[in-house]
Amino acid sequence: MDGKAAAAVGIGVAGVAAGLVARSLVKERRYSDGDAPHPQGWKAVTVLGDADDFRSGGRYPEPLERVAGSLEIRLEPAPGDKGFEVHARVREGADVPGDDDPGKTLRTALRDAKQVFETGEVLQATPRPHGERPTTLLGGAVDAAEDDARGEGVL
């Protein structure tokens, strides 16, 4: 192996190691005062549009409507007239259909309802429209992060 190839391999290995360290730090993240889970279980998402249209015909967009019977939901204007906020939490003692983790189910329903309302569909990273790509070391890390992100993270 010549010097350039060895340097490229070394840089690649260092990049993967740095990515793994960063990922472990993010997963073990401690909350600051501003982004801790809400003490009463509320989750919220800001939606661009008119709140009256969000519940057209007395029904929420499908992903949220599916679990709405188990939730407390309120709509409020977003700061600066930038759409509206959908706040939701699981009712005490309610059985949420779906995942074993009601918080994850709620987060996914809010995120997907926002996407359906704003774009008409739930946006997907996979399957990729251009087809399969060869698996590479860094590409595999991106694929794993995409798979892990569903139902987690920032709405």
Helices and strands as residue ranges (DSSP letters): H 3-27, E 43-47, H 51-54, G 56-58, H 62-65, G 68-70, E 71-77, G 79-81, E 84-90, H 102-119, H 137-149
